[in-house]
């Protein structure tokens, strides 16, 4: 049985404000098919920006982006078989010494992440290798996982070795082990050349230490993805006082799950995302710093 199949967590219950928010936003706009998403904004090489957004602020921004009168047309919601929000399960693989984590912590250019991603509503599984491109963009390479195969099988290890050699000229790690799993609910909004993923109910499990953190029920994890410069979504978030967060699911969760790790670059955003209600091993959740320059009070307070 694969590590992904040994799923220990499920997304937050539907009453969570963040879960309600992404459902409401996704059903308030026109649908777009997966085929059209891949045609208009596949973005296997892209620039990603992450934000931790209060649910009320997210709804305000989503309303603006999905407005039928928006210049260039509204963002539309990815829809598959009538669904507009989808359950994701991922397992990240790292070396015994957490090489991937530390390479990201040190900002090394030749850094990578390895994971298995499961699209739970369809059962599709993908082996993914995420690299950092020469322009600082994220470049994703993927290969389907079939049947009872696992990411540690020879074929996938060979795919990883080939990808790292071709992109970086480096060898593949000799040993990889499951390190962290994530579960969440995602809605995706798409316009020409840009995509916004919106995640709610994030649960992260340390597969080696047996510890868990869950994201705040009122926070939506928003990522803007584009091949170039700031998107309309970025500008709206900035106008609302929400700035990009130094945060990734993998590194941010490990920063909280393993306090002894040197992870200062992620610590502030991770504590905001996972703190409070005893979720982060006793760490208190930090309140957001209000940006009094926000242009519309309906945007709400800013977050890291």
N, C-alpha and C positions, 0 to 999 in steps of 0.2 A: 504494500500500500504506500502511495506517495505521501510526502509531507503535506501536500496540498489537500489530499483526501482526508487527512486526519484533522479536520477542521474543528478547532476548539471554541470558536466565537461566532456570533451573529451580529449584524448591525443593530443599532439602537432601536427600541420599540417605536412604532409609528407615531406615538404621541410626542416624540421629541420635536422641538420647534424647528430644528434644522431639517429633519426629514419632511415635515409638513411643508416647509418653505420650498424645497427643491421639487416636491410633487406639485405644489400649487403653481410654481413658475413654469414647469415643463408642460402642464396642461393648459396654460393660458396663452400658448402660442401655437403656430402652425407646426405640423410634423415635418421631419426630413428623414429619408431612408438611409440605411447604412451605405448603400451603393453610392448615393449622392454625396454623403459625407466624404467617402473616400475619393470621389471625383473632385470635390470642391475644396477639401481641407484635410487631406490625409496626414500631412505634416509629420512624416517619419523623421525628418530633420527639422528642428524648430527651436525657438527660444521660449522657455517656460518662465513664468513669474507666479509665485505662490502668495496667497493672501488668506488670512484668517478673518472671516467676515461674520459679524452678528447677523442672525437670521432676518431681523427687520431691515437692516441695511441691504442685505442681499436681495430681498424682495423688491425694494425700491429700485436697485440697479437693474435687476432682471426686467422689471416693468419698462424701464427706459429702453433697454436693448431689444426687447421683443415688440416694441411699439410698431404697428403696421405702417405708421408714417415716418419711421426712421429713414434718413437719407441712405440710399443704398439697399434698403430693404431690411426687414426685421431678422434678428437671430431666430432660428427654428430649432426645435427640440428633436434630438435623435429618437426615432420611434421604431421598434421592432416588434412585430406581432401584437400591436396595440400597447406595448409597454413603453413608458417614457422615463422610468428610473430602473436601474439595473444593479444587481448584487455582484460585487467583485470580491474575490479571495485571492491573495497573493502570498507566496512564500519566497523570501529572500535567502539567497545562499551566499556564504562568506567563508573565508578561511578560518581555521581555529583561532588565529590572532586578530580577526576582524580587519583584514587588509583593506577591503572595500571601504569600510567605515572610516578608517584612519586616512586613507588616500583622499577621501572627500574632506575630512577635517583639515588636512594640510593643504587643500587646494591644488593638489597635483593635477597637471593637465592630462596625463595618461591615466585617467581613473575610469572605473566602470562599476556597474551594478548588474547582478545576475538574479533573475527571479523566474518563478513559474506563476503565470496569471491564469486564473480560472474565471470564466464568465458563467456564473452559476445558473443563470436563467436559461442558458442554452447548453451548458456542459462543455463548451469549447475551452481548450487548454492551449496555452502558448508558452514556449520557452523564450525568454527575452533577455537581450544583452543591451544595456544602455551605456553609451559612450559619450565622452565630451569631445565635440568637434573643434576644429582649428579656430573657429570664430567664437568659441565659447557656447555654441549651441548644443542641444541634446540630440544625439543620433541614435535611433532605436533599430536594432536588428532582431528579428524574431523567426521562430520556426514552430509549426504546430506540434503538439504532443499527442500521440495517438494511444488509445487503449490503455494498457497497464504500464506503458513506458514511464520512466521517471527522468527528471533533469540530470541525474547523475549517471545515466546510461551512456555507453561509449559514443553513440551517435551524437548526442547533445554536447558531450564534452569535446568531441571533435569540432562541432560547430562553434563552440566557444573559442577553442584554440585557433581555428581558422579566422574568426572575426577579430580576435585580439592581434594576431600576427599581421593580418592585412591592414588593419587600421592603425596600429601602434608599433608594430614590429617587436612585440614582446611575447613571452610565453604565457601559457595559461597556468593558474595556480594548481599545484599538485593535489591539494585536498580542498574540497568544498563541503560544507555542512549546512543544513537549514539553520538559520539564525533568528528570523523574525517572520511572523505572519501578520497580515492585515486583512480586515473585513470592513466593508463599508457599502453604502448605497450611493450610486452616481447617476446624475443627469448631465447630459451634454448638449450644449447649445452651439450652433454652427452658423457662420456667415462665410462669404467668399474669402478664402485664405486665412481664416482664423477660427479657432475653436475655444470654447470655455468648458472646462469640466468642473462640476460642483459636487462635492462629496459630503455626506452626512453620516452620522452614527459610526465613526471610525473606532474600531477596536484593534489593538495591537498586542500580540503575545510574543514574549521572549521564549523561543522554543528551546533554549538551552538552560535558562534559569527558572522557567516556569512562572513568570510574573506577567501581569497584564496591566495595560492602561487603556482608558477610553476617553475619547474626545468630549469636550463640553457639549451638552445637548442643544445649546443655542448657537453653536458655531458651524458655519459652512466653510469647508476648505475649497477655495476657488483657485484654479490654475488657468491662466491665459496662455494660449499656445499660438504662436505665429511665426512665419518665416522671417519677419523683419522687425519693425520698430513697435512702439507702443500701440496698443489697440484702443478702440473706443471704450472697451471694458476697463482697461488700465486707467484711462483718463477719468472715467466716472468714479472709480474706486479712489483715486488720488483726490478728486474733488470732494469726496466724502470723508477725507481724512484717513483713509485706509492705505497704508503703505505696504510694499512688498515685504513679506516675512522671510527671514532666514530660516527656512523650514522645509524638510522633506519628511515623508512618512517614516522612512527607514532610519535616518540619522536622528530625527527629532524624537522618535519613540525610544531609541536606544539611549539617548541622552537622559531621559527620565527613568527608564527601566534600570539603567546601570549608572547610578550617580558617581561611581568612581572613575568612569571614563572621562578623559579630557575632552569635553564637548561644549566649551563656553560659547562657541559661535551659534549653537542652536538652543542654548539653555533658556533664554528669555522667552522666545516664541513657543518652545515646547512646554514650558510651565504654564503659559497662557492657554495653550491648546488642551493640555491634559490635566492641569492642576485642579484643585477644589474637590469637595465631596469625597476626599480620601482616595481619589483615583490615582494620584501620582505618588504613591508610597508616602503620604503625609505632607507632600509639598503643597503650600497654599497657592491658590490661583491668584495671579497678579491681575489687578484691574487695568483696563486700557487707559492709555494716556490720551486725553481729549485734545484734538487739534482744533483750536478755536478759529482756524482759518477755513474750516469746512464751508462749502458754498451753500449747502441746503441742510437745514436742521433735521429734515426727515432722514438724512443719511445716518444719523446716530453717531455714537462715539467712534473714535478710531481704535485700532488694535495694532499690536506690533507687526 
